[in-house]
Structure formats: C-alpha cells, structure tokens
Amino acid sequence: MRAYRPRSGRLVQQEEPMPEPRPGEVLVRVRAVSLNYRDLLILNGDHFAPGSGALIPVSDAAGEVAAVGEGVTRFGAGDRVINTFHPDWIAGRMPDTAVGYGNGRDGWLAEYRAVPEHALVALPDSLSFEQGATLPCAAVTAWTSLDGVRPGDVVLTLGTGGVSLFAVQLAKARGARVVSTTSSADKAAKLAGLGADTVIDYAAVPDWGQAVLDTTGGRGADRIVEVGGPGTFAQSVVAAGTHHAEIALVGFVGRSGPAVDFMDLFRSGATLRKIWVGSREDTEDLLRWLDVWPIEPVIDGVHSFEDAEAAFRRFESRENFGKVVIAVG
C-alpha cells in the first residue's frame, strides 16, 4: 500500500506492507483525510509534542471497513467509519496516557490503517467520506467547546480555522448569537453566510474585545472559543465582560501577544476550560446531533492523494476557508 512519511520537513510517498488486523482490530480502507493545524506543526517540528519525526501524519480520516480481526463485534466489512481523535479515550476524563496520531503513533495519510475497534465510530450515510473526514478534530472540538450553550447566549469565535467555522454553525443551530472575528472582507462575508450575526475586523479594530462589549450592549460573550492562545487571549478576557463567561481554551495559533491584565481577568470572573478535542462518546454525541440538526462541513478543496504535499502547503498559506481535504482512495 501507499503511505506518506515525513522526511526533512517534506512528505515522501512510499510503498509499505499491507497491515493485517490483529484480534480486536479493524482494517480501514482510508477514503479521505482532512488537515488540522497540529498536523502542520508536527510536520514542521513546531508542535509541543512533535513525536519521532518518522510517523505517518494526519489525525483525521474517514473510510470503510475492509476486514476485521478476531473478536471484533462493533463493525463488519463494508461499514463506513471515522476515527476518534484520541483512540483510547472512550468516555469520562481523558486518560493520562493518551497518545495522538502523527506524534505518538502512525496517522492516517495512507491507503489502509489497522486500529482497535474502539477507536472508530460509525459514519452516517448522510455524510460523504470527505465530509466525515473533517469531523474527528475540528468538529468535535467545537462541539465540546460549546457544551452547555443555550438559545440566546452570545458565542465569540476567532478567525476562520476549522474549529471556528464549525463553532459558528453549531452555535447558530443551538440558537445562540454569534460574534466572529477576521481580518478579511471576503472571509467576513463568508462568516456572515454561515450565520455569524456580527463580524469584527481585528486588524482594523485592535481592541476587538471592547468591540464585542459594544456590539452586545456591554454584556460581552457568554462563551468564547479561544483558538489564538497568547496572541488573542488578552482581548478574549476583555470580550468576556463581567458576567462570568466561559473561555474554552482550544489552541495557540498565535505564539506571542500582550500580557493579560490581572484586573481584567478578575473583573470578568471568567471560567477557563481546557479543551482536548473530546472522547469517543463526545464524537458519537455530535454525530447523533448532526442526524437531527444537520450542518454541512465547510470544505475548501479536495486534493488528490498524489498532491498531499501541495495540500499541506495550501493549508500553511492560510488562504483556505474551510477544511483542506485529501481524497485517498
């Protein structure tokens, strides 16, 4: 089978033996994968847990079951599946020993992968393989970040990465008012098209946290999906206002930024919740929800398997709006 492995910061396609499912494992014919920011960081050696440097990259995939090992009961040949982001986190609290795809074990940028049956969930027929491949990291992260959001709440999303776009759609489906930030007029229009009620240009308005307060009549956001990290956190605290908002700490796209004013944090009374994507149970909950309130994942483009390197570089350019997907087979 064909698979990609990194070499000197680039992806190299090579032939590898076809994996065989061991007892309790499922052999998946990979049909599509999607890229996340962490995949790029791992490839470039910038992730806080970069791994060995020789692992197959990419954490998110959709495919169909090609064969099952002895004792497998959850799936059979021909079933459509997606992986869970954390293969050994079933439910409850995240295990301390969690190991990720691409930096702790081989990922999904290959034609076939053999994984434990508990690391997969069924893909509904309403979703294509390309759409399904966008879900394990970004959609589940947005889902867990919005846990407890009620109709009428104000949700703040930052930028136009995969998590933020799913958060806009999921928050609107929950009946929330969505305030989003971007620095592009074209992307602002697209955010509005997805349902964002207000879009703030953070380049033109550096104090966008105050702008969030102004547009909400001083109330601020009830839930902030904080993907920027050091580059945006200080303004997110301002945007939280003074009514005990929750800031879901998702990522660190911005590596540096201004110090957080302690009094701003104190006045906000904000609760900080660290998001580690989610468990298999969270993934299954999201898929059940999508069966009732479907949303269409935003896909920027579908690249061929042979064009994987170009897909990574497009993602790195940040010109994409939506998930960059690679069709594998």
Backbone torsions as a table, in degrees:
resi	resn	phi	psi	omega
1	MET	NA	161.0	177.6
2	ARG	-93.8	141.6	177.5
3	ALA	-149.3	157.8	176.2
4	TYR	-109.1	140.6	170.7
5	ARG	-135.2	148.9	-179.5
6	PRO	-76.0	146.0	175.1
7	ARG	-148.7	115.1	179.7
8	SER	54.3	42.7	176.8
9	GLY	79.3	5.5	177.6
10	ARG	-124.1	164.8	179.0
11	LEU	-96.6	132.3	-179.6
12	VAL	-122.1	124.2	178.0
13	GLN	-83.8	137.7	-179.9
14	GLN	-147.3	162.4	176.4
15	GLU	-89.4	134.7	179.6
16	GLU	-134.6	158.2	178.6
17	PRO	-61.6	144.9	175.6
18	MET	-65.6	125.6	178.2
19	PRO	-69.1	150.1	175.5
20	GLU	-117.3	133.1	-178.3
21	PRO	-70.0	129.3	174.8
22	ARG	-85.2	174.2	176.9
23	PRO	-52.6	130.6	179.6
24	GLY	84.7	-0.1	-177.8
25	GLU	-108.2	160.2	178.3
26	VAL	-123.0	133.1	173.7
27	LEU	-91.3	119.7	-177.5
28	VAL	-106.5	127.2	167.8
29	ARG	-82.9	110.6	-175.4
30	VAL	-73.0	128.4	179.9
31	ARG	-107.1	-28.8	179.0
32	ALA	-160.0	150.0	173.1
33	VAL	-131.8	158.7	173.7
34	SER	-129.6	155.7	-173.8
35	LEU	-99.0	143.7	174.5
36	ASN	-125.0	161.9	-177.9
37	TYR	-56.2	-37.6	-178.9
38	ARG	-63.5	-33.6	179.0
39	ASP	-62.0	-41.2	178.6
40	LEU	-67.7	-42.4	179.3
41	LEU	-61.5	-42.1	-180.0
42	ILE	-64.6	-44.5	180.0
43	LEU	-61.0	-38.3	-178.0
44	ASN	-88.3	1.8	178.9
45	GLY	73.7	22.0	-176.5
46	ASP	-104.7	-4.2	-178.0
47	HIS	-74.6	148.5	-178.9
48	PHE	-66.7	-18.6	173.5
49	ALA	-130.5	76.5	-169.3
50	PRO	-71.5	-17.0	-179.7
51	GLY	81.6	-164.8	-173.3
52	SER	-79.0	-18.2	-178.0
53	GLY	88.7	-4.3	-178.6
54	ALA	-121.6	10.8	-176.4
55	LEU	-85.9	148.8	172.2
56	ILE	-59.2	129.0	-177.1
57	PRO	-85.0	176.0	171.6
58	VAL	87.8	129.5	-173.8
59	SER	-100.2	-12.9	-170.8
60	ASP	-122.4	132.2	-177.7
61	ALA	-153.6	160.2	170.4
62	ALA	-134.8	147.7	-179.7
63	GLY	-170.1	-163.5	179.3
64	GLU	-130.7	149.0	-177.1
65	VAL	-72.3	123.1	178.9
66	ALA	-94.1	-31.9	-179.4
67	ALA	-165.8	160.2	178.9
68	VAL	-129.0	149.9	176.9
69	GLY	-85.2	174.0	-179.1
70	GLU	-58.5	134.7	174.6
71	GLY	87.2	-2.9	-179.2
72	VAL	-72.9	131.2	-178.2
73	THR	-124.6	-18.1	-174.9
74	ARG	-78.1	-26.9	-174.1
75	PHE	-140.9	158.6	174.5
76	GLY	-133.9	167.8	-178.7
77	ALA	-54.9	134.6	179.2
78	GLY	93.9	-13.1	179.2
79	ASP	-66.0	143.5	177.1
80	ARG	-92.0	133.2	-172.5
81	VAL	-142.5	159.4	163.7
82	ILE	-125.7	158.5	177.3
83	ASN	-85.5	160.4	167.5
84	THR	-91.8	147.7	-175.6
85	PHE	-63.1	-43.2	176.2
86	HIS	-104.8	103.4	-170.5
87	PRO	-63.0	-23.0	-176.2
88	ASP	-111.2	9.9	177.7
89	TRP	-100.9	101.6	-176.2
90	ILE	-84.6	-50.9	-177.8
91	ALA	-164.6	172.4	177.4
92	GLY	72.5	-148.6	-177.3
93	ARG	-74.6	143.0	-179.8
94	MET	-64.0	130.9	179.6
95	PRO	-65.5	145.9	179.3
96	ASP	-67.5	-19.5	-175.5
97	THR	-98.9	16.9	-177.1
98	ALA	-60.3	135.2	-179.5
99	VAL	-124.9	130.6	-173.9
100	GLY	-93.5	160.1	174.9
101	TYR	-74.0	135.6	176.9
102	GLY	92.4	-24.3	177.1
103	ASN	-128.8	-5.6	175.7
104	GLY	-132.2	-22.6	176.9
105	ARG	-153.2	163.6	179.6
106	ASP	-57.3	139.4	177.0
107	GLY	-90.1	-148.8	-164.7
108	TRP	-115.6	5.1	-179.3
109	LEU	-82.3	67.3	-177.3
110	ALA	-154.5	164.6	-178.3
111	GLU	-76.5	-28.3	179.0
112	TYR	-141.7	146.8	173.8
113	ARG	-141.7	138.5	174.2
114	ALA	-106.4	122.4	-176.7
115	VAL	-138.6	160.3	176.6
116	PRO	-60.3	144.9	-178.3
117	GLU	-61.1	-28.0	-179.2
118	HIS	-73.1	-7.2	-179.2
119	ALA	-93.8	11.4	-177.2
120	LEU	-128.4	154.7	171.6
121	VAL	-133.1	156.9	-178.3
122	ALA	-72.3	137.6	176.5
123	LEU	-94.6	122.2	-179.8
124	PRO	-62.0	149.9	179.8
125	ASP	-64.4	-19.7	-178.5
126	SER	-72.6	-11.6	-177.7
127	LEU	-114.9	136.2	175.5
128	SER	-74.0	168.5	175.8
129	PHE	-61.3	-40.2	179.8
130	GLU	-62.9	-42.3	177.8
131	GLN	-67.5	-42.5	-179.8
132	GLY	-61.0	-35.3	-178.4
133	ALA	-67.2	-16.0	179.4
134	THR	-83.1	-7.9	-167.1
135	LEU	-88.2	-40.6	-165.6
136	PRO	-55.7	-38.3	-179.4
137	CYS	-99.7	-65.2	-170.6
138	ALA	-64.7	-48.6	-176.5
139	ALA	-68.0	-42.3	-179.6
140	VAL	-67.3	-37.2	176.5
141	THR	-61.5	-46.2	177.5
142	ALA	-61.3	-41.1	-180.0
143	TRP	-60.3	-49.3	-178.7
144	THR	-71.6	-29.3	177.4
145	SER	-66.1	-27.6	-176.2
146	LEU	-98.5	8.1	-179.3
147	ASP	-54.6	125.4	178.5
148	GLY	91.2	-5.1	177.7
149	VAL	-66.5	134.5	-176.4
150	ARG	-117.2	162.6	175.6
151	PRO	-54.8	136.1	180.0
152	GLY	92.6	-14.9	176.1
153	ASP	-67.6	155.3	175.1
154	VAL	-101.5	123.4	179.4
155	VAL	-113.0	130.2	177.1
156	LEU	-106.4	126.9	174.9
157	THR	-118.0	150.8	-174.2
158	LEU	-118.6	122.1	175.3
159	GLY	73.6	-165.0	-174.1
160	THR	-130.3	32.2	172.4
161	GLY	-72.9	174.5	-175.6
162	GLY	-58.4	-44.4	179.9
163	VAL	-61.9	-45.4	-176.9
164	SER	-63.9	-40.5	-179.9
165	LEU	-66.6	-41.2	175.4
166	PHE	-65.0	-37.2	-179.2
167	ALA	-64.2	-40.0	176.8
168	VAL	-58.3	-49.2	-176.0
169	GLN	-67.8	-43.6	-178.7
170	LEU	-69.0	-38.6	179.7
171	ALA	-65.1	-42.6	177.9
172	LYS	-62.6	-39.9	179.1
173	ALA	-65.2	-24.4	177.0
174	ARG	-84.8	-2.7	179.0
175	GLY	88.9	15.8	-179.4
176	ALA	-85.1	160.8	168.5
177	ARG	-91.3	130.6	-174.6
178	VAL	-111.8	127.4	170.9
179	VAL	-112.4	128.3	-177.1
180	SER	-124.9	157.3	174.6
181	THR	-120.4	149.3	171.9
182	THR	-162.4	175.5	177.4
183	SER	-122.5	12.9	-175.5
184	SER	-125.2	128.5	177.8
185	ALA	-62.5	-38.0	179.5
186	ASP	-64.4	-44.6	179.2
187	LYS	-69.8	-32.2	176.4
188	ALA	-60.4	-42.2	178.8
189	ALA	-64.2	-38.7	179.6
190	LYS	-69.3	-37.2	176.7
191	LEU	-62.4	-42.6	177.7
192	ALA	-61.8	-38.0	177.9
193	GLY	-63.8	-28.6	177.2
194	LEU	-80.7	-13.9	177.3
195	GLY	126.1	-2.8	179.1
196	ALA	-60.5	129.1	-178.3
197	ASP	-79.5	-34.5	179.0
198	THR	-138.1	135.7	176.7
199	VAL	-123.6	127.5	-178.0
200	ILE	-109.4	130.6	177.0
201	ASP	-83.3	103.9	-175.1
202	TYR	-71.9	-19.0	175.6
203	ALA	-74.7	-41.8	178.9
204	ALA	-77.9	-25.5	-177.8
205	VAL	-125.2	82.9	-177.7
206	PRO	-59.3	-32.2	177.3
207	ASP	-90.2	56.7	-174.9
208	TRP	-69.8	-19.1	175.0
209	GLY	-61.8	-42.6	176.1
210	GLN	-66.2	-34.9	178.2
211	ALA	-63.2	-34.9	176.0
212	VAL	-64.0	-42.6	177.1
213	LEU	-61.4	-43.7	-177.4
214	ASP	-63.3	-43.7	-176.0
215	THR	-73.4	-15.8	177.9
216	THR	-107.5	17.5	178.0
217	GLY	65.8	30.5	179.2
218	GLY	89.6	-6.6	-177.1
219	ARG	-71.9	-44.6	-175.2
220	GLY	84.4	-173.4	-177.1
221	ALA	-90.7	143.3	173.1
222	ASP	-82.5	-33.6	-179.6
223	ARG	-137.3	130.9	179.2
224	ILE	-120.1	120.6	177.4
225	VAL	-91.0	93.6	-168.4
226	GLU	-91.6	100.0	-177.5
227	VAL	-102.9	-11.7	-172.6
228	GLY	-85.2	-25.2	-179.7
229	GLY	71.3	-135.9	-175.8
230	PRO	-56.5	-28.7	-177.0
231	GLY	-74.6	-19.6	-174.5
232	THR	-129.1	-11.9	-169.1
233	PHE	-61.6	-40.2	-178.1
234	ALA	-59.5	-42.1	178.7
235	GLN	-72.1	-32.4	176.9
236	SER	-62.6	-37.3	177.7
237	VAL	-63.3	-42.3	176.4
238	VAL	-61.2	-43.4	-178.2
239	ALA	-64.8	-20.2	180.0
240	ALA	-70.6	-15.8	179.6
241	GLY	67.9	-141.8	-176.4
242	THR	-131.4	22.0	-174.2
243	HIS	-116.9	34.7	170.6
244	HIS	63.9	53.4	175.4
245	ALA	-71.3	168.3	172.8
246	GLU	-113.6	130.8	176.4
247	ILE	-107.2	114.6	178.4
248	ALA	-87.5	111.4	-177.0
249	LEU	-83.5	107.2	-172.3
250	VAL	-105.0	-47.8	-170.0
251	GLY	-149.2	-169.5	-176.4
252	PHE	-148.1	53.7	179.3
253	VAL	-60.0	-40.2	174.3
254	GLY	-89.9	123.3	-174.5
255	ARG	-88.6	-14.6	-179.6
256	SER	-145.7	159.5	-179.4
257	GLY	178.7	-179.5	-178.6
258	PRO	-68.5	154.6	176.9
259	ALA	-65.9	150.3	177.7
260	VAL	-82.3	128.0	177.3
261	ASP	-72.8	121.3	-176.2
262	PHE	-58.6	-40.7	-177.3
263	MET	-67.2	-33.1	174.3
264	ASP	-62.3	-43.7	179.8
265	LEU	-66.3	-41.9	-179.2
266	PHE	-63.8	-46.3	-179.2
267	ARG	-64.7	-33.3	-177.1
268	SER	-67.9	-32.8	-174.5
269	GLY	63.1	20.8	-173.5
270	ALA	-68.3	143.0	172.1
271	THR	-93.3	132.8	178.0
272	LEU	-103.2	130.1	179.1
273	ARG	-129.8	118.5	179.3
274	LYS	-77.8	131.7	-177.0
275	ILE	-108.8	123.4	175.6
276	TRP	-111.2	51.1	-177.1
277	VAL	66.5	-91.7	179.9
278	GLY	166.3	172.4	-177.4
279	SER	-90.2	177.1	174.1
280	ARG	-62.5	-37.6	178.0
281	GLU	-61.0	-42.0	177.1
282	ASP	-62.0	-41.1	179.2
283	THR	-63.2	-43.7	178.9
284	GLU	-65.9	-38.0	177.1
285	ASP	-61.7	-44.3	178.7
286	LEU	-60.2	-45.7	-177.6
287	LEU	-65.6	-36.7	176.0
288	ARG	-64.5	-40.1	179.7
289	TRP	-64.8	-41.1	-179.9
290	LEU	-66.7	-23.9	176.0
291	ASP	-67.5	-28.7	-177.6
292	VAL	-95.5	-43.8	179.2
293	TRP	-120.1	77.1	-174.1
294	PRO	-67.1	141.0	168.0
295	ILE	-125.9	156.5	-179.0
296	GLU	-102.2	115.0	178.1
297	PRO	-55.4	140.0	179.9
298	VAL	-85.5	114.6	-179.1
299	ILE	-111.3	124.4	-178.9
300	ASP	-73.7	-40.0	-179.1
301	GLY	-177.8	156.7	178.8
302	VAL	-113.2	116.4	-179.9
303	HIS	-96.1	156.5	176.5
304	SER	-78.3	161.5	179.2
305	PHE	-60.4	-37.8	179.8
306	GLU	-68.5	-17.5	-175.8
307	ASP	-103.3	25.3	-174.7
308	ALA	-61.3	-40.9	-180.0
309	GLU	-60.5	-43.3	179.3
310	ALA	-64.6	-35.6	177.5
311	ALA	-62.2	-43.6	178.1
312	PHE	-62.2	-42.3	-176.9
313	ARG	-71.0	-33.6	173.5
314	ARG	-63.3	-43.1	179.4
315	PHE	-62.1	-39.9	-179.5
316	GLU	-64.9	-31.2	-178.6
317	SER	-71.4	-17.5	-178.7
318	ARG	62.4	24.0	175.5
319	GLU	-84.2	-13.5	-175.7
320	ASN	-75.6	151.9	169.7
321	PHE	-124.4	102.2	-174.4
322	GLY	109.6	179.6	-173.3
323	LYS	-76.9	135.0	172.2
324	VAL	-86.7	121.9	-173.0
325	VAL	-117.6	143.0	174.4
326	ILE	-116.6	121.0	175.8
327	ALA	-81.0	122.6	-174.6
328	VAL	-94.6	-46.7	-176.8
329	GLY	-159.5	NA	NA
